[in-house]
Amino acid sequence: MVGKLMRAGMAILLAISLLPAAALAQHPQGSGQAAQGASSAQPAAPAAAPAGPAPARTVDLRLDYSAGRKWFPTVAAPYTPMRGTEPSLSNTPRIDQLVAGGKLMLSLQDAVSLALENNLAIDVERYAPWLDEVGLLRAKSGINGLVPFDPLVTSNLNLEQSVTPLNNPLFAGELPTGSAATPTAQTPLAYVQHIGNVNMQYTQYFSPGTEFQAAMTNNRTSTNFGFFNLYNPFLQSSLSVTITQPLLRGFGPLPNTRVIIEAKRTIKVGISQLEQQVMATTAQVSNDYWELVYARENVKVEEAAVGVSQRLYEENSRRLEIGTLSSLDVLTAQSQLATDKQALVQAQSVQLQDETTLLNDITKDPLNTALLNAEIIPTTMISTPEVGENIRLEDAVKEAWGKRPELRQAALNLENAGTDVKASRNELLPSLNIFGQYVATGLGGVETATSTTATGTFTPGEPVVNAAGVPIAGEFQGTAVTTPSQTVFPGGAGQDLSRVFHGTYSTFEGGINLTLPIRNRAAQADNAQALLVERQQKTQYRQEQNAILVSVRNALIAMREDRASLAAAEEAKKLAVQTFEDEQEKYRLGSSTSYNVVLRERDVTAAEATELRDSINLLEDELKFNQAMGRTLEVNNISVADALKH
């Protein structure tokens, strides 16, 4: 009789100890509360806030490297380095505002906003459009194309003085003649010249392939033998204007501006890649957020399991002491307790790892003192997404094709390939250029005129002879005395340039130049390569379309499977709760054992864990569905500002 009373008392005590488990079974999210009762190591979580509408957010590129530095009004600007901001490697102030009491209170939308501000993957991808803009700036110069579009001015100034010995008797003089003369060595005369040149040339190409060239040459020369020149010193200038227009190869805007056209599309590709990175980062941050939510809830489930195992072990130990239970049952309970503790440690480690992953997603400097030891507390509640996967596959695929940045990139690459094909066809043609040239030449300087004037005075000369050759007495041939004189007419640059610009001395020339490459294999190879690349891009475009179709279909399947799994998990949890309550009632009536009750309670815990996992899977697969549909930015109200108009 006493033994029956003792067994009844133990059963009542055990039933009372299992009451928290019954409360746990009645609340799907109550496992955390039961765990907190079993262990005080985990701090109480704050009340979770429901997810509100996403705030408008913009990823702005801000800078534009495709314009270059203007030469006016600062003439030296094109010859100075371009300016750029240093990358910010510190966290934005927003994250510090969310830390309070060693806890980072973080909603899902806060996590997304912080990722847009601090995620290094987005910052790295932001440089792609900037680098593409630098490529456009280079393309505008024409360096990588057929013709350079940046005007080119060349000039040179040189001064020369030369002294040359003359080896010419006309200038150097002759040796005396006659038998009585003694030859002597002579020093050659020096021919001295002073020369100065100032030359300038301007070259400009235009998109149709037209080349415009204007050149001005200016030469000044003086010499010590100026009596052979009309002017000494003299200035001679020449102005030439040449226009050349290709008629076959290189004719038209496309062959000459294709690099610019392709560079503009490449910038759009870079912006699209940035959008893709923002989409991927947003989806990844959201996924990591929900993984942390699951990890925290799973820790609570494991703590509840440890609490139940601990109570079972303690109860079996007491029953072993009074002799109503074997030691094997105690060892079994102890083994289960150790297993549950191990699972709890693993769950806590996963929670810490998920916190580290999420912290790296939303910060540039995870070692910030305020964040290093802060616990991340997710504040967004777990909710079941609205039904969105009932869309027809054809409609979903068409929407995804219109929104996925990968397909836009493939389309832009295909357009560039088509441009290369058209340009390479032009390069197959011979080079036929028509040109016209105008040349105007001037001359000016100091002119010296020499004249001889008779004075009227005569001096006796040879006698005058008659017809027979006999001198006539008293008559002599007179020689007039003359005086040489020089007149200097000044002149110079004005005189020279006036003759140039008035076209006093001008030349006109026109013609056609033909260059015919025999066999033309290089151009054929370039054209064949362009054709093959275009066909490859077409194939890749269809491949990308098919890949998007597969991803959309898989996302739809995963969403439907998750909803079915979640519904089944909810039903299984209800059945597990009902079974637990029935087993508990049987235990109260004495027709069951405490071990069976604990097993049923564990079934409830496992069912709750499964329901939690399925809920998180549904939320994560919704992220994948939005990403497959290209809706990630739209759903999160994010825009990538394409403020750069090229």
Summary of the structure (lengths in Angstrom):
residues: 646
radius of gyration: 49.6
end to end distance: 97.5
largest distance: 200.2
contacts: 1882
relative contact order: 0.14
helix: 53%
strand: 22%
